[in-house]
């Protein structure tokens, strides 16, 4: 009887040789196609308004917990709707809900714990009743309009709320159905986490200034103070404070145990009350300065358009991977010159003189005046301010982006989680 066939080293050698051959093919240099090969085919038409394709309601169900209100790139203000009885962590808005508790100034998409939701503002009509913190109004998605740069809804009482924002300030328009007790409720203690203190005072007859002390992310001891400054396009005709079910009519300030304030407006002529607001994590003066600098005399349509343009003018880089400070570079979808204000008065300038719908290819890049051939850049190079000067063209130049970075970023492994540190996440805030 013939013995068994030998399947030892020879077979292993064959497998090893096949693997090495395949590896050799994998690492053979691939000669890039000439630019003419790309230019031979007609380029597809680029989207002129990419922001128009975004639906901010995506992620407001299924536990994702995003918020649908307007926000700027790197924005500090997220004035948007909050729902009850379901108020998702951070986002504050549940698509399946049918009641609004207000429109708070700050939101955070999907943090995993209650966060932000500071100073909800709720427009109401008719007599005051119940507790301020419990006030809400019904709404339908059919009466809701969302998009990049704005949010609008007409609630069950007939009040239409429209919101838009700059980076640290925003505009709200509240159109009331008639002249019957048109008022705004300011829920100073309506944040998503514990409120340690709150105050507000009426300055003259067109301004409300105050702050709330909050924090306690995921039960931690961290705290912050959000300062706000509201200014109105018409005089306040009445005011008061609320604590529980107790109303103090005529009060022009609220602090200590008070849950919030209400302001009345005469809408017998024009039914729309416009409120501008600025916020700061530093002081009241910072909130006022942000309001004056970012809103000034700008109207709602102008601010909404600027918000949308900002999203359509992103600077042409994005994070390479979580856990690294490496940015992947690409073509900026921006005007010929874009400036981003960084903390500490520093500026990031993105220059693209040839920017045009038919010139999407980066042919060269200079970073702070030096030629940069790698398609990666460390965020540390931008943190203190920088100038990125792009040369764009209608056809690609395969020489750009072919050089490796000075140090190839290492893909992060699974991080070790320090549970105590995780309870105290660092919050980076733009210059107040």
Secondary structure, DSSP 8 states (H G I E B T S, - for coil): -------SHHHHHHHHHHHHHHHHHHHS------HHHHHTS------S-GGGG--TTTTSSTT-----S---TT-S---EEEEES---TTT---TT--EEEEEES---TT-SS-----SEEEEE-S---S-GGG--EE--GGGEEEETTEEEEE-TTS-EEEEEE-SSEEEEEEE-SSSSSEEEEEETT-SSS---EEEEEEETTTEEEEEEEEE-GGG---EEEEEEEEEESS---EEEEEETTEEEET--EEETT--EEEEEE--SS--EEEEEEEEESS-HHHHHHHHHHHTTT--HHHHHHHHHHHHHT--SEEESSTT--EEEE----S-SEEEEE-GGG-EEEEEETT--TT--EEEEEEETTEE--BSEEETHHHHT-EEEEEEEESS--TTTT-B--SS-----------HHHHTS--------
